[in-house]
Each structure stands twice: as structure tokens, then as C-alpha cells.
Amino acid sequence: MKLPDSARAVVIGGGVAGCSVAYHLARLGWTEVIMVEQHELTEGTTWHSAGFVGQLRSTVTQTKMIMYSAGLYPELAELTGLDPGWHGVGGLRLATTPERVEESLRLAGAGETYGLGLEVLSGAEAGEMLPLLDVGDVRAALWLPGDGWLDPALLARALAAGASTLGVRIFTGTRVVGLDVAGGEISGVRLASGAEEWSVRAGTVVIAAGAASGRVGRLAGVDIPVVPIKHQYVVTESFGVPASTPTVRDPDNIVYFREEGGGILVGGYIRTPEIWDTARPLEEPRTLFPADMPKFQESWESAARRVPSLGAAPIAKVVHGPEAFTPDGEFLLGETTVRGLWAAAGFCVHGLAAAGGVGKVMAEWIVDGSPEYDVFGMDLRRFGGHARSASWARAKALDSYSKYYDIVYPGEERTAARPLRRSPAWVRHAELGAVFGEKSGWERVNWFESNASPSPEAGPPQESGPSQEAGPSQDARPEGWAGRVWSSAVRQECLATRDAAGLFDQTSFSKLEVSGPTALAGLQRVCAGQLDRPVGSIVYTQLLNERGGIEADLTVTRLAEDRFRLVTGTAFGVHDAAWLRGHGLDVRDVTSAHACYCLWGPRALDILGSVSGDDLTFGYMRAREISVGNVPVLAQRVTFVGEFGWELYCPSEYGLTLWDTLMEAGAPYGMRPAGYRAIDSMRLEKGYRVWGLDVTPETTPYEGGLGFAVAGDKDFLGRAALEAATRHSSPSPSAAGTPASRLVCLVLDDPRQVCLGGEPVRVGGRPASRVTSGGYGHRVDRSIAYAYLPAGTAPGDRVEVGITGAWTEATVTAEPLYDPASTRVRSIPD
């Protein structure tokens, strides 16, 4: 078969990722697609995958993708007549420690919200289900009847056959030797087979080359932070294990196993992983490394304890091959910095399970502009420029692999490759006993331990006991997981902000600038809010996709007639800038050029007035240039905590001086430095949304309670979808329209039970939703959660929230809970 001179899309890589992307592109009607593979199909990393398919994951998107994948296999068999190698034997996930039991109960609660069938078993019940297990130390087990395993080569070939049936042309033995880029866009692929070379023109190219994806990306000058890590499993000779045996994961003992050929396949995640340090990964087909049984000893011994009969079974083969890992253990999907050049890589051992879902979201993304699911956690653009550092990517990937089976507690911070990005005031934060977290490489203050109050509750996590009412004078540690990463300092910082003032370092927030004669028109098109306002105005708005889903949630400040500054979340700057550029705007990322400190609270005016001679009484959602001490500052009257005050921006070289000036000025008024945990508590009390949690590309402004931010007097991207949804849900064209579900505020009856996100919500005893975000509101002394519930839900309605296997009553409550008229935000303090 001769290669064409041009194609609508070229998919690079004939493993399960490339085959799935090609298949799904063809399913969406793209017929002029070619797929190239330098070896034969699956001979990179796919062929040696252990093939486990575990549907229950820590995020809803991953779970949806795997559930979609599981439903795809029968369709493939019908379309191609090929068996994709699916063994639907179910799966057991064991828990041998109290902490793992808690995790299992949380996962079970999440599974309910996904509509995923599962059951929590005792250790004895797990033993009855699978008698070959020694369950003496098993405290609980999750049974997932929809789990199983796949033959990776059969799956990839079935996907390839499906793609071929739909018109995709597949070329094996074909190497990529170059990627052509013109004007920042991909324009073609240069290929070679033997001594022959040729070019294919294409405006869309997908790199799905597994462990070699980083090398292929560099041909176009883009960074795809894939780190090849050696991963090992063994297969025993047959000793009569039934083919119907469920898969088993034993994370406390870092081992997994399943039946294969009457024997058992045993794998694990070693604590001392090794990088495959090569400049040209996967140059040879079916790459394997020599067996390293000493490194595998812990996993093997764990498996032998769990399956006593395993100890006498001879090992038939050892499979020690490269796996493509990423800095955070998540997939790398989406468009690169070169327009039209996409990546579907970094499957981190568990990619085979989600391969069908990966193909689905990639094809939708390429064809429609955005996928059905919220995939930001897998978006290549979640990393900043530091991801091009090989040493950073390696340190993070090794840490991620070594802790793959560890329990991930919400709020827990990892230390690999830190510190990296630091605010000018970082040195002062450290002197004040800051407890730092990390986001997008930035060191950010979670809280200042110097603010902690002496309290009997401030010790280590305590055993669950009778509920204790939290009150204004009490620093009560939440029960369960919410109390593991906790400090009484957070409460003190919230109350200081309420009663006097708090000073917050938000330098890490991403700052993007759009300027020029077409800036206003371009932003008007992509922003749902009305931006044609006077210079100095601040507008809270969203960027919507064609379906009306929220792609970004940010503020826009008009600095001049033709210059605007957008402020968005720390981790969202690269994503949001790419979205804007993809819609024709010229964007500059100026995050590092400006420090930002937020001074909020009723004494903020007194504090800032003591070091500034400028008029500070300008209105809410307005910005003005002022001087603070000797520092030039852009002061913006905006808040994310529901108190009077400003975001104060200055050039970075003034950042340390500005912090010192504000700290000295605030001391006489009772101001305290404060961190992000206090911000999160206070924003919950005010009902302020967080993108990626409360609102996502899957939710509209009307569903998320942000209809007030949607302009009714202009056209914008996504408006047609919003209007169509309104017409569909309204009894008449003039009615406002009510979405099928809305984000509502819940107040839990027991203040010591605190949600962390993902907890199931039941209405009338039936599964209804999951918590998007939750926490404790220290100013109102309530445990608060948010969840999407049916539109008819009203304040006063009662629901149940599942927290670690127990059900807590909660009340739907009108929002915001704190200062509902927003007088503290809008009024100038006396």
C-alpha cells in the first residue's frame, strides 16, 4: 500500500493508544486518516502490558473513560469479528489496614455516584469468593464484578481492524524522521521505510508513541514529559488456577495478580524504580530488560503470602519492560504548543483499561474542539514551562511510581523536586512557620503554624469518638480523613480576616494579558460576560465551549482601552492561554512579572491607608494605580473570601518590599498573614466556585449558579447552546428556563463530619449526586458541602451525605451562608 501525499490526520504509534485514536476519529467521520508504526502493531509497550482493567478510579473522568472502554469491547467484536481478549472475571481489591479500609469505603461511596456496581466484603467473604487466598489479615475487600483483564495485543488489533474497516490506512515498518511546522502549526510528517523517505501533508498529527512520545515531540520542538520506567511482572507455570479467577489487587503489599494459562501473573510497584535512560526509546521492537528478581522480591513474597500455593509454582517467564510514566502519574492528552499537534501518551501502566475512553475524548477534542468529559487532570497543558526539564520530570515520575499504591490523602503534599517556583515573599513565609503546599511548581502557603492556637484538639489525629459541637471558641479537629492534614491555625486566620484583616500571598495565580486593537472584540467573543466597560473595570466571567460548558472561570481587568489582564487559577494559566490562542487571541503570560498580595478584612482600609496617600475609596470591582509606601501598585477591589479589601499587584522586584510594608502596617490592627486553606474555607461560606471542582467543561453557568455572570446583550461562544438548553427546559420562549440540576449548598448536621469532595449524596434514600467540594466554614461554624441536585430541590430539603461508609444528614441551604447581602464586600468600612 502506497502512502498518500496528504491526510486529514496522521496518528503516530501502532499501540493501543494510537489504534484507539484512529478508530474513534474514523467513527466521527474522518476518513482520510493514516496511522504509522515503526515496527509491527503493538510492538512498543502495548504488547507486554499485564492487561488489568479496574474501573474504579480516584476521579470521575477516569472511571467514566474505563466504563466506556468496557462497553466498547462487544461493539469491536461485532464490527470486526475479532475477539478483543476481554475476560470479565471481576476484581477484588483488598484492605489489610484500618487506613486502607477507610480508603475502600470512600472509594465505594464514589463508586455509587458513578453508577458503578460494587460491593464491600469482609475478609472472610473475600476468602469464600476466592478460596486460594489467605485472608487472615484482610479486613475488607471491594468486589467489582465489572472488572477483568484484556489481552493487550488482541485489543489493539481489534481497534486497528475497526479503524481499517472505517477507512483508516495503516502503515507498519514506517518511521517518523521529522515533523514539519510552519507559523506555529503542524503542516506535515516526514516518514521513512528502509532507505525510502517521503512527506505527508497534514494539519492534524497525534503522537501516540508510548515511551518514545517525548523523542517524537522534540522533532517539532515540543515537550511531552514522558519518563520510561522499568516495570516487571512474572508468570508461573500452570498449577490449576481456574480461568474464572477474579483479578486481585493488594495495595498494602504493593502487589497485583490474575490468572494466566492456569498459572498466576504477579506484578508490583517496587519502592526503588529505575528509569530506562536512553536517548532513543523503543528503537527496537519488543524491548525487554534482563530479569531483576532481587528488586521484585517484596512483591513476590507478598503474593506468596496471599496465595500460599504460589510458593511451589515454578516461574515460567519474567516480563521486564518499559512503561511510559508521567510526573504526576496521569495521562498526557491534548494539543501541544504547536497547533494541530496532539499527544495521547503517558499511560502509566493503567492505560490499557482506559484506552477506549482515551480514543473517544481525543477524537471529540480534535473534531469538535472539546471532549464530552472534563479531562483537565489529564491535559498536557496542566504543566508549566518547567516540565521541559528532564531532571524535574524524572524526579516527579519516580516519586509517582514508587507511591503508586500508597493511600493519597486529600491535602497531603509530596516533596519531590521542591522547592521550584517561589514568591518574592517566600523567605518571610518560611520565617513565620509557613506550612507549604505545591501547585504547578509554586510553593504556596497552606497556613502559618505560628497562627495556631494551643488546644487539646491540635494534636495528632485521634480515634473517632462521640461528635463534638464546634463553636466560636473551640478549635475542633474534624473526624476522619478531614482531620489528618489539619491545623487550628486555619481557624485563627479565618477569624482574623473576619475581625481585623488577613494578608494572603496569591503571587502564584496565573496572569494573562491580551492587548491590541482587536483585544476587546476577541475577548467579547470568548467571554460570556460583558467586557465593554470603562477602563479600570473588573469583570468576573467564564470562557465557554460550544456546548455551553465552562472552560475557564476568571476575572478580566480593563487596564486601558486596548489592554486587558485576565487572572485565573495557579494551575490553569497554560490551559486558559491555549484556549484563548486557539480562538485567535494574542496572549502573553505575565504571571512571573507580578507579585500579588491580597489584603482583606474590615481593617484593610485603615491598614492600607496608613501606608498610602491615595484615595482608596473607589468602588467594588474597580482597579486603580496607587502607591503603597515606595511601591507602585495596581489595587483591585475584588475578593475571594467575602471581606472588604484588595488584590495588590506590583512588579516582582518590589514584591518583598511590599510584603514587609504591609506586614508592618497591619501589625497594630491585628492583621495576620494567612494561607490557602483559610481562603478555601471562606470561599465556601460565600459560595464562590472553583473551576475543576464546582464548575467544569461539563457544566453550564446556569447549572453552576453563575447565570448572573452571563451577558444578555451580546453574542459569545457557547451562547447558542445555552439558549437551546433554555428553550428545551422552559414552558415558554420567554421563560428563564431551569436546568435539570443545579449546584446547591448543603450544611451537614454534624460539624465534625467534613467533606473533602467526591462523597455520595442521596435524596430520599436514593443515589442522586456527589459532593463537588466541601470543608468547614469557621466564620459560620458549619460543615459545608456543594453538590448538583435536581432542579426542584429547595432550601430546607433534607439529604444524606456518605462520609467513609457512614451517612450524615444534611440540609439544603440558601447561599451564601456568610453575609448573604455582601455588605461586607461592597461597603466602605467605617
CORPESUL-V60849 format. One record per residue. N is the residue number from 1. PHI is phi as a letter, one per 40 degrees, with the letter a starting at -180 (* if undefined). OMEGA is omega in whole degrees, 0 to 359 (999 if undefined). BURIAL is # if it has 24 or more other ideal C-beta (glycine too) atoms within 12 Angstrom, else .. Layout:
N,PHI,OMEGA,BURIAL + N,PHI,OMEGA,BURIAL
//
This chain:
1,*,182,. + 2,c,177,. + 3,c,177,# + 4,c,177,# + 5,c,182,. + 6,a,178,. + 7,a,175,# + 8,c,178,# + 9,a,173,# + 10,b,177,# + 11,b,182,# + 12,b,179,# + 13,h,182,# + 14,b,172,# + 15,c,185,# + 16,c,179,# + 17,c,181,# + 18,c,180,# + 19,c,180,# + 20,c,179,# + 21,c,180,# + 22,c,180,# + 23,d,184,# + 24,c,173,# + 25,c,179,# + 26,c,180,# + 27,c,178,# + 28,c,172,# + 29,h,177,. + 30,c,185,# + 31,c,181,. + 32,c,181,# + 33,b,172,# + 34,b,176,# + 35,b,181,# + 36,b,180,# + 37,b,184,# + 38,c,177,# + 39,b,169,# + 40,c,181,. + 41,d,175,# + 42,g,189,# + 43,c,174,# + 44,c,177,# + 45,b,184,# + 46,c,191,# + 47,d,184,# + 48,b,177,# + 49,c,177,# + 50,c,169,# + 51,g,181,# + 52,c,175,# + 53,b,175,# + 54,b,188,# + 55,c,185,# + 56,c,180,# + 57,b,186,# + 58,c,178,# + 59,b,181,# + 60,c,182,# + 61,c,178,# + 62,d,181,# + 63,c,178,# + 64,d,182,# + 65,c,181,# + 66,c,176,# + 67,c,176,# + 68,c,180,# + 69,d,182,# + 70,c,179,# + 71,c,182,. + 72,c,189,# + 73,c,177,# + 74,c,178,. + 75,c,179,# + 76,c,181,# + 77,c,181,. + 78,c,182,. + 79,c,189,. + 80,b,186,# + 81,g,180,. + 82,b,177,# + 83,c,178,. + 84,c,174,# + 85,g,184,# + 86,c,176,# + 87,b,184,# + 88,c,187,# + 89,c,185,# + 90,g,182,# + 91,a,175,# + 92,b,175,# + 93,b,190,# + 94,c,176,# + 95,b,183,# + 96,b,178,# + 97,b,178,. + 98,d,180,. + 99,c,180,# + 100,c,175,# + 101,c,177,# + 102,d,179,# + 103,c,180,# + 104,c,179,# + 105,c,176,# + 106,c,179,# + 107,c,178,# + 108,c,177,# + 109,c,177,# + 110,c,180,# + 111,d,178,# + 112,c,182,# + 113,c,179,# + 114,c,186,# + 115,g,183,. + 116,c,179,# + 117,c,177,. + 118,a,182,# + 119,a,175,# + 120,c,182,# + 121,b,168,# + 122,c,176,. + 123,c,181,# + 124,c,179,. + 125,c,176,. + 126,c,178,# + 127,c,177,. + 128,c,180,. + 129,c,183,# + 130,b,188,# + 131,c,181,. + 132,c,179,# + 133,c,165,# + 134,c,186,# + 135,b,182,# + 136,d,181,. + 137,b,182,# + 138,c,181,# + 139,c,181,# + 140,a,177,# + 141,a,172,# + 142,c,176,# + 143,b,180,# + 144,b,185,# + 145,c,180,. + 146,c,179,# + 147,c,178,# + 148,i,177,# + 149,a,185,# + 150,b,165,# + 151,c,189,# + 152,c,181,# + 153,c,179,# + 154,c,179,# + 155,c,181,# + 156,c,181,# + 157,c,177,# + 158,c,177,# + 159,c,179,# + 160,c,179,# + 161,c,177,# + 162,c,178,# + 163,c,180,# + 164,c,178,# + 165,d,182,# + 166,c,173,# + 167,h,179,# + 168,c,177,# + 169,b,188,# + 170,b,181,# + 171,b,176,# + 172,c,183,# + 173,g,186,. + 174,b,184,# + 175,c,171,# + 176,c,181,# + 177,b,178,# + 178,a,174,# + 179,b,182,# + 180,c,181,# + 181,b,178,# + 182,b,179,. + 183,g,180,. + 184,g,180,. + 185,b,174,# + 186,c,180,# + 187,b,179,# + 188,i,181,# + 189,b,174,# + 190,b,188,# + 191,b,178,# + 192,a,173,. + 193,b,188,. + 194,g,180,. + 195,c,184,. + 196,c,177,. + 197,b,177,. + 198,a,182,# + 199,b,175,. + 200,b,176,# + 201,c,179,# + 202,a,177,# + 203,c,177,# + 204,b,178,# + 205,b,180,# + 206,b,176,# + 207,c,179,# + 208,b,189,# + 209,b,176,# + 210,f,183,# + 211,c,179,# + 212,c,186,# + 213,c,179,# + 214,c,179,# + 215,c,179,# + 216,c,179,# + 217,d,181,# + 218,c,176,# + 219,c,178,# + 220,b,180,# + 221,g,179,. + 222,b,183,# + 223,b,174,# + 224,b,191,# + 225,c,175,# + 226,c,180,# + 227,b,179,# + 228,c,180,# + 229,b,181,# + 230,c,180,# + 231,b,191,# + 232,b,168,# + 233,a,180,# + 234,b,177,# + 235,b,180,# + 236,c,170,# + 237,c,182,. + 238,c,171,. + 239,b,171,# + 240,g,178,. + 241,c,183,# + 242,c,178,. + 243,c,181,. + 244,c,183,. + 245,c,178,# + 246,c,169,# + 247,c,181,# + 248,b,170,# + 249,b,179,# + 250,b,190,# + 251,c,178,# + 252,c,181,# + 253,b,177,# + 254,f,181,# + 255,a,173,# + 256,b,178,# + 257,a,178,# + 258,a,177,# + 259,c,169,# + 260,a,177,# + 261,f,182,. + 262,g,174,. + 263,b,181,# + 264,b,170,# + 265,c,183,# + 266,b,176,# + 267,b,180,# + 268,a,181,# + 269,b,185,# + 270,c,183,# + 271,c,181,. + 272,b,184,. + 273,c,180,# + 274,b,174,# + 275,c,170,# + 276,c,188,# + 277,c,181,. + 278,a,180,. + 279,c,184,. + 280,b,181,. + 281,c,176,# + 282,g,176,# + 283,c,178,. + 284,b,180,. + 285,c,174,# + 286,f,181,. + 287,c,173,# + 288,b,178,# + 289,b,175,# + 290,d,177,. + 291,d,178,. + 292,b,185,# + 293,c,176,. + 294,d,179,. + 295,c,184,# + 296,c,189,# + 297,d,183,. + 298,c,180,# + 299,c,180,# + 300,c,180,# + 301,c,177,. + 302,c,180,# + 303,c,181,# + 304,c,175,# + 305,c,182,# + 306,c,179,# + 307,b,186,# + 308,d,181,. + 309,c,181,. + 310,c,185,# + 311,d,181,. + 312,c,184,. + 313,c,178,# + 314,c,177,. + 315,c,182,# + 316,c,180,. + 317,a,174,. + 318,b,178,# + 319,b,184,# + 320,b,187,# + 321,b,180,# + 322,c,173,# + 323,b,183,# + 324,c,178,# + 325,b,182,# + 326,b,184,# + 327,d,181,# + 328,b,177,# + 329,g,178,# + 330,b,180,# + 331,c,173,# + 332,b,183,# + 333,b,171,# + 334,h,184,# + 335,c,178,# + 336,c,178,# + 337,c,173,# + 338,c,183,# + 339,c,180,# + 340,g,178,# + 341,b,187,# + 342,b,177,# + 343,b,171,# + 344,b,191,# + 345,a,175,# + 346,g,187,# + 347,c,167,# + 348,f,177,# + 349,g,185,# + 350,c,185,# + 351,c,182,# + 352,c,181,# + 353,c,185,# + 354,b,188,# + 355,d,178,# + 356,c,179,# + 357,c,177,# + 358,c,178,# + 359,d,180,# + 360,c,185,# + 361,c,179,# + 362,c,180,# + 363,c,178,# + 364,c,181,# + 365,c,182,# + 366,c,186,# + 367,c,188,# + 368,b,180,. + 369,g,176,. + 370,a,180,# + 371,c,179,# + 372,c,184,# + 373,c,173,# + 374,c,185,# + 375,b,183,# + 376,d,180,# + 377,c,177,# + 378,b,185,# + 379,c,178,# + 380,d,185,# + 381,c,178,# + 382,c,179,# + 383,c,176,# + 384,c,182,# + 385,c,181,. + 386,c,181,# + 387,c,177,# + 388,c,179,. + 389,c,180,. + 390,c,182,# + 391,c,178,. + 392,c,182,# + 393,c,181,# + 394,c,180,# + 395,c,180,# + 396,c,182,# + 397,c,178,# + 398,c,177,# + 399,c,180,# + 400,c,181,# + 401,c,186,# + 402,c,181,# + 403,b,187,# + 404,d,182,# + 405,c,177,# + 406,c,173,. + 407,c,178,# + 408,b,179,# + 409,c,177,# + 410,d,180,# + 411,g,179,# + 412,c,184,. + 413,b,174,# + 414,c,192,# + 415,b,184,. + 416,c,176,# + 417,f,178,# + 418,b,353,# + 419,c,181,. + 420,b,181,# + 421,b,185,# + 422,b,175,# + 423,c,175,# + 424,d,182,# + 425,c,183,# + 426,d,182,# + 427,c,178,. + 428,c,178,# + 429,c,180,# + 430,c,179,. + 431,c,182,. + 432,c,178,# + 433,g,180,. + 434,c,169,# + 435,c,189,# + 436,c,166,# + 437,b,181,# + 438,b,174,# + 439,a,180,# + 440,f,178,# + 441,g,182,# + 442,c,168,# + 443,c,184,# + 444,b,182,# + 445,c,170,# + 446,c,173,# + 447,a,176,# + 448,b,182,# + 449,c,176,# + 450,c,177,# + 451,c,185,# + 452,c,178,# + 453,c,176,# + 454,c,185,. + 455,a,175,. + 456,c,180,. + 457,c,188,# + 458,c,179,# + 459,c,180,. + 460,c,180,. + 461,d,183,. + 462,b,178,. + 463,c,179,. + 464,c,179,. + 465,a,180,. + 466,d,180,. + 467,c,180,. + 468,b,182,. + 469,c,177,. + 470,c,181,# + 471,b,184,. + 472,d,184,. + 473,c,189,. + 474,b,174,. + 475,c,187,# + 476,c,177,# + 477,c,176,# + 478,c,177,# + 479,c,174,# + 480,g,185,# + 481,c,181,# + 482,c,180,# + 483,c,183,# + 484,c,179,# + 485,b,195,# + 486,a,173,# + 487,a,175,# + 488,c,179,# + 489,c,182,# + 490,c,179,# + 491,c,182,# + 492,c,179,# + 493,c,177,# + 494,c,183,# + 495,c,176,# + 496,c,178,# + 497,c,178,# + 498,c,190,# + 499,c,181,# + 500,b,178,# + 501,a,173,# + 502,b,178,# + 503,b,187,# + 504,b,177,# + 505,c,178,# + 506,b,179,# + 507,d,184,# + 508,c,181,# + 509,d,183,# + 510,c,182,# + 511,b,183,# + 512,b,178,# + 513,b,177,# + 514,b,183,# + 515,a,179,# + 516,h,185,. + 517,c,180,. + 518,b,185,. + 519,c,183,# + 520,c,182,# + 521,c,180,. + 522,c,180,# + 523,c,177,# + 524,d,181,# + 525,c,186,# + 526,c,181,# + 527,c,180,# + 528,c,180,# + 529,c,180,# + 530,c,183,# + 531,b,181,# + 532,c,182,. + 533,b,183,# + 534,c,174,. + 535,d,183,. + 536,g,179,# + 537,c,175,# + 538,b,181,# + 539,b,172,# + 540,c,187,# + 541,a,177,# + 542,b,168,# + 543,c,184,# + 544,b,171,# + 545,c,184,# + 546,c,179,# + 547,c,183,# + 548,g,178,# + 549,c,187,# + 550,c,179,# + 551,c,178,# + 552,a,182,# + 553,b,192,# + 554,a,172,# + 555,b,178,# + 556,b,178,# + 557,b,177,# + 558,c,183,# + 559,c,178,# + 560,a,180,. + 561,d,185,. + 562,b,183,. + 563,a,183,# + 564,b,174,# + 565,b,178,# + 566,b,178,# + 567,b,182,# + 568,b,185,# + 569,c,183,# + 570,d,186,# + 571,c,190,# + 572,b,186,# + 573,d,181,# + 574,c,179,# + 575,c,185,# + 576,c,178,# + 577,c,179,# + 578,c,178,# + 579,c,180,# + 580,c,179,# + 581,c,179,# + 582,c,178,# + 583,b,168,# + 584,g,181,. + 585,c,176,# + 586,c,189,. + 587,b,172,# + 588,b,175,# + 589,c,183,# + 590,b,184,# + 591,d,186,# + 592,c,182,# + 593,c,188,. + 594,b,165,# + 595,c,178,# + 596,a,175,# + 597,b,182,# + 598,b,178,# + 599,b,186,# + 600,b,176,# + 601,i,184,# + 602,c,178,# + 603,c,182,# + 604,d,181,# + 605,c,178,# + 606,c,183,# + 607,c,182,# + 608,c,179,# + 609,c,181,# + 610,c,181,# + 611,b,178,# + 612,a,178,# + 613,c,182,. + 614,c,176,. + 615,c,184,. + 616,b,186,# + 617,c,178,. + 618,c,195,. + 619,c,177,. + 620,c,182,# + 621,g,174,# + 622,b,180,# + 623,b,181,# + 624,a,174,# + 625,c,178,# + 626,b,171,# + 627,b,176,# + 628,b,191,# + 629,g,179,# + 630,b,190,. + 631,b,173,# + 632,c,189,# + 633,b,165,# + 634,c,181,# + 635,c,180,# + 636,b,179,# + 637,c,180,# + 638,a,184,# + 639,a,173,# + 640,b,180,# + 641,b,177,# + 642,g,176,# + 643,b,176,# + 644,d,174,# + 645,i,189,# + 646,b,158,# + 647,c,185,# + 648,b,183,# + 649,b,174,# + 650,a,173,# + 651,d,189,. + 652,d,183,# + 653,c,177,. + 654,c,192,# + 655,d,181,# + 656,c,178,# + 657,c,180,# + 658,c,179,# + 659,d,181,# + 660,c,180,# + 661,c,181,# + 662,c,179,# + 663,c,179,# + 664,c,181,. + 665,c,185,# + 666,c,185,# + 667,d,182,. + 668,c,184,. + 669,b,179,# + 670,g,178,# + 671,c,175,# + 672,b,168,# + 673,c,186,# + 674,a,188,# + 675,b,188,# + 676,c,178,# + 677,c,176,# + 678,c,177,# + 679,d,183,# + 680,c,178,# + 681,c,185,# + 682,c,179,# + 683,c,175,# + 684,c,179,# + 685,c,180,# + 686,c,179,# + 687,g,177,# + 688,c,187,# + 689,c,172,# + 690,b,179,# + 691,c,183,# + 692,g,177,# + 693,b,184,# + 694,c,177,# + 695,b,186,# + 696,a,174,# + 697,c,179,# + 698,c,183,# + 699,b,179,# + 700,c,176,# + 701,d,181,# + 702,c,177,# + 703,c,182,# + 704,c,179,# + 705,g,182,# + 706,b,180,# + 707,d,180,# + 708,c,182,. + 709,c,182,# + 710,c,181,# + 711,c,178,# + 712,c,188,. + 713,b,178,. + 714,a,175,. + 715,c,178,. + 716,a,179,# + 717,c,180,# + 718,g,183,# + 719,c,181,# + 720,c,179,. + 721,c,178,# + 722,c,180,# + 723,c,178,. + 724,c,179,. + 725,c,179,# + 726,c,180,# + 727,c,182,. + 728,c,185,. + 729,c,184,. + 730,b,176,. + 731,c,179,. + 732,a,182,. + 733,d,183,. + 734,c,181,. + 735,c,183,. + 736,c,180,. + 737,g,181,# + 738,b,179,. + 739,c,183,# + 740,c,177,. + 741,a,181,# + 742,b,174,# + 743,c,183,# + 744,b,180,# + 745,c,176,# + 746,b,172,# + 747,b,182,# + 748,c,180,# + 749,c,184,. + 750,c,184,# + 751,c,178,# + 752,c,175,# + 753,c,186,# + 754,b,180,# + 755,c,179,# + 756,b,182,# + 757,h,179,# + 758,g,181,# + 759,c,180,# + 760,c,177,# + 761,b,177,# + 762,b,174,# + 763,b,182,# + 764,g,179,. + 765,g,182,. + 766,b,178,. + 767,d,183,# + 768,b,188,# + 769,a,173,# + 770,b,178,# + 771,c,177,# + 772,c,175,# + 773,a,182,# + 774,a,179,# + 775,i,180,# + 776,b,177,# + 777,c,186,# + 778,c,179,# + 779,c,180,# + 780,b,182,# + 781,f,177,# + 782,a,170,# + 783,c,192,# + 784,b,173,# + 785,a,175,# + 786,b,180,# + 787,a,174,# + 788,c,180,# + 789,b,182,# + 790,d,187,# + 791,d,181,. + 792,c,180,. + 793,c,184,# + 794,b,175,. + 795,d,183,. + 796,h,178,. + 797,c,182,# + 798,b,177,# + 799,b,175,# + 800,b,178,# + 801,b,181,# + 802,c,180,# + 803,b,179,# + 804,f,173,# + 805,g,178,# + 806,b,183,# + 807,b,181,# + 808,b,178,# + 809,c,178,# + 810,a,181,# + 811,b,171,# + 812,c,189,# + 813,b,176,# + 814,c,180,. + 815,b,0,# + 816,c,180,# + 817,c,184,# + 818,b,176,# + 819,f,187,# + 820,d,179,. + 821,c,180,. + 822,f,178,. + 823,c,180,. + 824,c,181,# + 825,c,191,# + 826,c,186,. + 827,c,173,. + 828,c,182,. + 829,d,178,# + 830,c,999,.
//
